[in-house]
Amino acid sequence: MDVERPPLYSFKPGTTEVIAVESDFVDSGTNAFAKSLISTYSSLPAADDTPCGYACSDHASWHQYGYPTTMLFEAITGNDNPGIHSPGDTTSVAGFSWSHSLEFAKVALAFLYELSA
């Protein structure tokens, strides 16, 4: 029996394409730094994500031990890929966006560049 699965995508079609910045278990200064990198190096806007309310990713463990953390995400929670971290979460799905991924790569490289300057 085939089970109907929701379509996979980088961000929900019809929503505004953004780089979401997580709002809990983060350092406010590091988040501000990340937002400045997004506005300087990316063509996408930064957007505050809705709080997880729990340790929703690895950044929370680092934050718990006092490291300044930030977490950037593909979309505002709810507008993200419904199949994230599943076997079908690959670049071959119809809704995958290389241009969206490129914007994250720009910000990641800028993070390294600016911290090394």
C-alpha positions in Angstrom: 0.0 0.0 0.0 1.4 3.4 -1.0 1.3 6.1 1.7 0.8 9.6 0.5 3.6 11.8 1.7 3.7 15.6 1.8 5.9 17.2 -0.9 9.4 18.1 0.2 10.9 21.5 -0.3 13.5 23.9 1.1 10.8 26.4 2.2 7.0 26.2 1.8 5.9 27.4 -1.6 4.0 30.7 -1.4 5.8 31.9 1.7 8.6 34.5 1.9 12.0 33.0 1.4 14.2 33.9 4.4 17.0 32.8 6.6 15.4 32.1 9.9 17.3 32.9 13.1 16.4 30.8 16.1 15.2 32.7 19.1 15.8 30.4 22.1 18.9 28.7 23.5 21.0 31.4 21.7 23.3 34.3 22.6 21.7 37.6 21.6 25.1 39.1 20.6 25.9 36.1 18.3 22.3 36.3 16.9 22.9 40.0 16.1 26.2 39.2 14.5 24.5 36.5 12.3 21.8 38.9 11.3 24.3 41.5 10.3 26.1 38.8 8.1 22.8 37.9 6.5 22.0 41.5 5.6 25.5 42.1 4.3 26.3 38.9 2.4 23.0 37.3 1.5 20.2 38.3 -0.9 17.7 36.8 1.6 16.4 38.7 4.6 16.8 37.5 8.1 13.7 36.6 10.1 13.2 35.8 13.7 12.0 32.2 14.1 9.4 31.2 16.5 10.9 29.8 19.7 11.2 26.0 19.8 10.5 25.9 23.5 12.9 23.0 23.9 16.4 22.0 22.8 15.5 21.6 19.2 19.0 21.3 17.8 22.6 20.9 18.8 23.1 24.6 19.5 21.1 24.2 22.7 23.7 21.9 24.2 26.5 24.3 23.4 24.4 27.2 24.9 23.8 25.1 28.1 27.6 25.0 28.6 28.1 28.7 28.1 29.2 28.9 24.5 27.7 31.8 22.5 25.4 30.2 20.0 23.2 31.0 17.1 21.2 28.8 14.8 20.1 29.6 11.3 17.3 27.6 9.7 15.9 27.1 6.2 12.6 28.8 6.9 10.3 30.0 9.7 9.2 27.0 11.6 6.0 25.8 10.0 7.2 27.0 6.6 10.1 24.5 6.6 10.6 21.1 4.9 8.1 18.7 6.5 10.5 15.8 5.7 13.7 17.3 7.2 16.1 14.6 8.4 14.1 11.9 6.7 15.4 9.4 4.1 13.6 11.5 1.4 15.3 14.7 2.4 17.7 14.9 -0.5 18.7 17.4 -3.2 16.8 15.3 -5.8 13.3 16.3 -4.5 11.4 18.7 -6.8 11.2 21.5 -4.3 14.8 21.6 -3.4 16.4 25.0 -4.0 20.1 25.3 -4.8 19.8 29.1 -4.7 18.4 28.9 -1.2 21.4 26.7 -0.2 23.8 29.1 -1.8 22.6 31.9 0.5 23.4 29.7 3.5 26.8 29.0 2.1 27.5 32.7 1.7 26.6 33.4 5.3 28.6 30.4 6.6 31.7 31.6 4.7 31.1 35.2 5.8 31.0 34.0 9.4 34.4 32.4 9.1 35.8 35.4 7.2 34.6 38.0 9.6 35.7 36.1 12.7 39.2 35.6 11.2 39.7 39.2 10.2 
